[in-house]
Amino acid sequence: MKKQGITSILMLLFAGIFLNACSVRTDLFEKNIAIPDHAWSKSFKPEITVNIEDTVSRYHIYVVIRHTDAYRFQNLYLNTTIQSPTGETSTHMLDLQLATDDKGWLGSGMDDIFEQRVRITPGDQPVPLHAGTYKFTLQQMMREDPLEHVMNAGIRIEKAK
């Protein structure tokens, strides 16, 4: 009887974990594009499109950068161009801080790979988005070309809670 109870509890636990892992998050969009040969040329401009349907919610927008420990700089200058569904285009030069002398790499890491999400929406306030397709274009603007040891670049959009 004891063995059967433990088995039932374990089966319920595994079923709960499985169902939770299969759920689809509708409050999050993230897409990362691999940088060829981990050497980001200025001529390679990853483009990411996302369709926004919920105009009631507000959003936080992040740039996602994945690099190796061999990346030689503490920052990354990045041009981010955003084309809205209304046709408006805006370009922002960003200075993404990836490391400090005191703390080292600021993103999360495993072994020699680090990932950092840097919020690009202004201030701490989430922003409303129009319904339709947004197009994000990312271009590295560092003096080094190609920029070695950058693995992926992407966009993450989260609904504010």
N, C-alpha and C positions, 0 to 999 in steps of 0.2 A: 504494500500500500504506500509506504514512504517513497519507494523508488518511482512509482507511477506518478505521485504528486510532484516530485522534482522534475521528472520528464515533462509533465504538462506545463510547469512553470517555465522551463527552458524553451519549450516550443512556442509559448506565448511571447516570451522575450525576443526570440529570433524573428517571429512574425512581425512584431512591432518594429524592430530594427529594419527589417526588409521593407515594410510598407512606408516607413519614414524615408528610407533611401530612395524609393521610387517616386516620391512626390515631386511635382514640378513646381518650381518657384516662379510665380508670375510677377513678383516684385523686383526682379533682378534681370539685367542683361549684361553679359560680359563676352567679349570676343577679343582674342589675342592673335596676332599674326606673326609667324616665324620670320625672323630676319635671316636672309640667305647667308650661310656660312658664318653666322654670328658676327658679321661685319656690316654695319649699317651705313650704306652709302647715302649721301644726300639726295641722290637721284631716286632712291627707293622710298616711296611715300605710301605707306600702308593706308588703305581706305576701308572704312567700316561704316556700314549702313545699319540703321535700326529704325523700325517702325514703331511709333508711339500711338497708342489708341486711347489711353486713359489721360484725359486732359484735366481731370479733377485733382489728381495727385500732384505732389511736388517731388522733385528729383534732385539727387546729388549725382554729379558726373565726375568720374575719376579717369586719369590716365594710368595705365598699368605698364610697368617696365620690369622685365625679367633679364637679369645679367649674371655673369659669373663673377667670382671673387677676383679674377684677374682684371676686371674693368679698372682703368687707370685713374678715374676722376671721382670727385665727391659729388658732382652734379651732372645734369644733362640739360642743355639748352634745346628746347623743342618748340617748333611752330605747330600750333594746333589750329586747323581751319575747320569751322563748323558751318555747314550749309543747312538751313532750316527748311521745313516743308513750304514755307512762304517764299522761298528763293533768296532770302537774306543770307549773306555770307559774312562771317567775322573770323579774323585771324588773330591769335594771341601768341605772343612770344612768352614761353614759360621757362623759368629756371628751376628745374626739379632738383631738390636737395636729396641725394641718395645716401650720403654718409656725413659724419662729422668726425673731427679729431678725437673727441671724447667718447662717443658711443660706437664708432665704426659704422657699418652698414645699418641703415634705419629700417629697411624692409624686413620681412620674414625670410628666413633662409633655411636651407637644408643642404648639408655638405658645403659645396662651393657655389651653389646657385641661390640667388636672392631675388625676391619679388617685392615690388613696392607699388602701392596704390596711392596716388597723389590727387587729392580733390582739386578740381579745376573750376568748380562753380564758385562764384565770389562769396566771400565771408562764410559764416556758418549756416546761412539760411539756404534751404533747398529752393529750387527754381521751378516754375511751371513750364511745361513744354506744350507746343502746338501738336495737334493730331497730324500724323503723316510721317514721312520718311526723313530722317536726319542723316547727313553724311559727314563723317569725321575723317580728316586727313591729317596724318602725323608725319613730320619731317624733322630729322635731327639737324641741329644747327651748330654743332661743335666745330672747332677748328680742325680736328682730326677727321679725315675723310678717306677711307671708310672708318667708322667708329667701331673699334674692335670690342668683342666680348659682350655685345648686347644680343640676347637670344630672342626676345619677343617684345612687341609693343602692342598695346591695345586700349580699349575703352570699356569702362564699367559704368552702368547706369543703375542706380538703386532708387526705389521709391522711398521717400522719407517716411519714418514711422511717427 
